[in-house]
C-alpha cells in the first residue's frame, strides 16, 4: 500500500484531476441552482450521472497508452466521420438540428462533441510524423482537411456552435507544427474572405445574433434579449454576489438557457466578482498545468496532443464567457465542465483522461 501511495501521485497528475473535479462540482452546483423549483429540477442529478461517466471514461483513457491511440487515430477519425455523415441523412431532427442519437433511457448522445477527440488524436499523429521545423505543404493540406471535413459535416446538421469549436485545433496545430510565414498570410486573407462570404450561408436567426452583437438595442425583446439579460445578471452580482440559489435573474426566469449557454452569467450573479475571479483562476490553473505537462511529455505526439486538447478547452471557455458579457455574438458554445450537457461533460473528461495518460507515461520505463 505504501508503494502504491508513492507511485500514484508521481505518475498520475493529481493537480489536473482536482482542477477538473472542482470545475465539474461548480457546474453541478450551478445546474442545481438554476433549475431548482422548475420542471427541470432533475437535471442536477443527471449532471452528476454524466460526471461519473466522464470520470470512468477518463480512467479508461488513462489506462490506455496514448501512443496506441495515436497509432490508430486514422481509424478512429474515419469512424467519427461516418457517424457525422450519418446524422444529416438519417438522424432525427431535434430542436432544429440533426445532431443527436438516442441511446435509450431518455438520454441522447451528441457525436460531434466526441469527434473533437478523434480530430485531436489525428492532428497529433500527423504532426508527430512530420517533425520538421517548418511544415511541408502536403502536411498543411492534411491538417486543413482533417479539420475542414468534420466542420462541413457538422454544419450540415446544422450546428454552428460545435463546428466553431473545431477551428482552435487547426490554428494550434499550424502554429505549434511550424507554419511558414507566407502560409499565415494566405490563411489570414482566405479566412477573412470565408468569414465575409459565410454571411450568405447563415440562417436568419444566426444573422440576427450578429446584428444584435453589433447593436444589442436593435432587438431588446428578440435576438438581443439573451445578451441584455446576461449583462444585467452579471452586473447585479456586485462584489460578493447574491448567494447560491438567490439570483433573481435566474430564479425569476429572465435569464434564458441559464443552465447551459448562459450559466456563467448565473454564476456571476450568485457569486459576484470574487467568485468569478476564483472560478476563472481554476481555468487558468488547469491551462497552465496542462501546458507544463505538454512541455514534459516524453515525445512530440504526446506534447502536441495535450496542447491541442487544453487550448480547445481554453478557447471554448473564452468564447462562452465573451458571449455572456456581449463581447462576441451568441453562438451556443457551452462552458466546459460547467454547462449542463452529458456529451459535452463526458467529452471534456475524455480530454482530461488523455492528458493524464500523457502525464502518466512521461517516464521512459512506463
N, C-alpha and C positions, 0 to 999 in steps of 0.2 A: 504493500500500500504506500509506503514511503517512497519507493522507486517511482510509482505511478504519479504521485503528487509532485515529484521532482521533474518528470518528463513533460507532463501535460502543459504546465504554464510556459515551459520553454518552447514547445513546438506549436501549441495552439495559441494564437494571438488573442488573449482574453480582452484586450482593450477594444479591438474591433467588435468582438462579440458583445461586450457590455454596452458599448455605444449604440449598436443596432437594437439591443434589447430595450435600452432607455427610450429611444425614439419610438419603438413599437408600443411600449407601455403608454407613452404620451398620446399616441394615436388612439389606442383603445379608450383611454380616459376621455378624450375629446369626442369620439364617436358616441360614447355613453352620455356625455353632457349634451351634445347637440340633438340627440334623438330621444332623450328622456321625456316621458309624457306624451309621446306621439305614437302613431301607428307603426313606426319603425324602431321602437324601443328594443327590439330583439337583435338589432344589428351589432351591438356591442358584443353580445355573446358569439355571434358569427365571426366577428373580427378576432376574438380570442381563438376560435377554432382555426381560422386561417393562419394566425400567428404560430400555432402549434404545428400546423402542416408546413409552414415555412421553416421552422426550426428543424423538423425532420428532414426536409429537402436539403437544408444546409448541411446537416450531418451526413447525409448520403454523399453529397458532393465533396465534403471534406475527406471522406473515406476513399474516394476515387482519386487516383493520381491525375492531376490536371493535364499532365503530358499525354495521357491516354486520350483524354477528351479532345485535346488539340489535334492529335493524330486522326481521330475520327470526325473532326469538325466538318469536313465537306459533306459527309453523310448526314450528320445532324442538321446542317444547314439545308440540305436538299429536302429532308423530311419536313422542316419548318415551312419551306416554300410550298410544298404540296398541300399542307393544311391551309396556308394563306390563300392559295389558289382555289381550294375547295369552297371556302366561305362565300365569296361573292357569287358563286354559281349555284350552290346548293344550300347555303346557310339560310336560317330563318331570320327575317328582319325583326329586330327588337330595338325600339327607340330610334327608328330611322336608319339603322345600320345593321349589316350582316357581320357582326364582329364576335358573336358568341356561339358557344357549343354547349348544349345542355348535357350535364353529366349525371343527372338523377338527384333525387333528394331535394329538389328545389334549387340546386346550385348550378351555376353556369361558369364556363371557362372561357377566357379571352386569349386565344392562341397568340395574338400579336404581341402581348406582353412577354411571353416566353420566347418569342422569336428573337428578342434582344439578346438572350443568352447565346443562341446559335450564331448570331451575327458577330458578337464579340469574340467568340471562340475562333470563327473563321478568319476574322481580320488579324487576330494574334498569330494564327498559324501561317497566314500569308506573309506577315512581316518577319516571323521567325525564319522563314525560308528565303528571305531577301534582306540580309543584314548589311548591305552596302550603306555607305554614308549618305548617299542620295538615292532615292527610289528610281527604278527604271520605269519607262513609260508603260510597259505592259503590266507592271505591278500597280501603277496608279490606276490604270483602267480596271484591273481586277478588283481593287478596293472600291472603286466607284460603283462597279456592277454589283458587288456583294451587298452594298447598302441600297443602291438605286432600285433593284428588282423588288425587294420586300416593301420599299416605300410605295412603289406603284401599286402593288397588290393590296396594301392596307388602305391606300387612297380609294381603291375600287369598292371598299366595303360600304360607305366611306368612313374613315376615322382619321381626321387631320391631326388630332392631338397626339395619338400614338405614333403616327408617321413622323411627326416632327422630332420625337424622342430618338429616332434612328440617326439623325444627322450629326449629333455630337460624336458618335462613333467614328464617322468618316473624317471629321475635322481632326479629332485626336489622333487617328491612325496616320493621316497625312503629315501632321505636324511632328509626331514623335518618330515616324518612319523616315522622315527626311525628304520633304517635298521641295524640289528646286524652286528658286525664286520666280522664274518665268511662269511656272505652273500655278503659283499663288495668284499671279496677275490674271491668268486665264480663268482661274476659279472665281476670282472676285467679279470679273466682268460677266461671265456666264451666269453666276449666281444672282447678280443684280438683274440681268435680263429675265431670268427664270422667275424671280420673285415678282417683277412687274407684270410679266405675261400670265402668271398664275391667277391674277385678278379675274380674268375672263373665264376661269375654270371653277371658281369658288361658288358655293351655294349662296343664296340670298342671305341666309342667317349668318354665314361666315363674313360676308361683306359688311353686314350690319355691325358685327363685332369690331371690325377695323374702323368703320366710320365712328363708332362710339368711342373707341380708343382715342381717335384724333380730336373728338369733341363730345364728351360724355353728356353734355346738355342737349344734344340732338334728340335723344330718346330717353328722357328721365324715367319713363314708365315702361319702356320697351327694352331694347338691347342694352341700354346703359344702366338699367335698374340694378343689375347684379354688382357692377363695379361701384356704383354710388353707395349701395348698402354696405359693401365690404369696407369702403373707406370710412363710413360712419362708425362701423363696428370697431375698426382698428383705432380710430381717434378717440372713441368713447372709453377705451380701456385705460387710458391715462398711464400713470407710472406703475401702479401695482395691480391694476385690473379690478374687475368686479367680483371675482371669485368663481370657483368651479360651479357650473350649472346656474350662474347668476347673470349671464349675458342676455340683456334684453333683446338685442337684435336677433339672437338665435332663438331664445325662448318664445318670443312673440311671432316668430316666423317671417321677419322682414328679410333676413339673410337667406337667399336661395342656396340649394345644394351645399349646405353648411357642413355636412359630414363627408363631402368629397372634395370638389374643386375649391371651395372657399373655407376649408377647415382652418387655414392659417388665420383668416380674419376672425373666426370664432375664438381661436386660441388667444389672439392679441386682445380681444375684448375681455376675456376672462382672466388672463394672466398679466396683462399690461406690458409696459416697456421692459421691465425687469425680467418677466417670464419669457418674453420673446428673445431677449438678449441671451439668456441661458439656453433656450431652445436652439437658436442659431449657432451658439457655441458648440453644441453637441454635433451638429452637422460639420462644423469646421474641424472639430477634433477627429471625426470619422474620416474626413477627406485627408487631413494631414497624416493620420496614421496609415491610411491605405497607400499614400504616396511613399511613405517610408518603407512599407512592405515591398512596393514595386522596386525601390532602389536596392533592397537587399535580396531580391529574388535570385535564384540560382541560375536562371537562363533568361534569354531575351523574350521567349514566348510567355513565360510567367510574368515578367515585368510589364510587357505590353498589355497582357490580359487584365491585370489589376488596374492599370492606368485607364484603360477603356471603360471598365466597369464603374470605377469610382467617379470618373468625370461624367459619365452618363447620369449617375445618381445626382451629382452636383448640379448638372445642367437642368435636370427636371426640377429640383428644389428651387433653383434660382428663378426659373421661368414661372413656377407656381406662385412664389412669393411676389415676384414682379407683377404678375397678373392680378393678385389680390390687392396690391397697392395702386394699380392703374398705370404702371409703367409700361406694360406690354398688353396687347389685346388678349381677350379671353379665348383660350384655346382648348380647354378641357384636359390639360395635363395635370395629373394628380401629384400630391406631395408624397414622395417615397417614405414608406414605413408608417405614415401618419393617416393619409386619406383612407376612407373605407373602400374596400375592394379586395376580394380574395386573390384574383390573378395578379394584381399589382403588388400586393404584400408578399405573396409566395415568390414571385419573380425577383423582388428585391432581396429576399432572403437567399435565393439561389445565387445571386451575385455575391452576397456575403460568404456563402459556402465556398465559392470558387476562390475568393480572396484568402480564406482560411486554408484552403488546400495548397495554394502557392506558398503561404507563410509556413505551413507545417513542413513542406518539403524544401525549404530553403537550405537545409543541411544536406551535404552531398551523400551521406550514408542513409538517407531516408527513402 
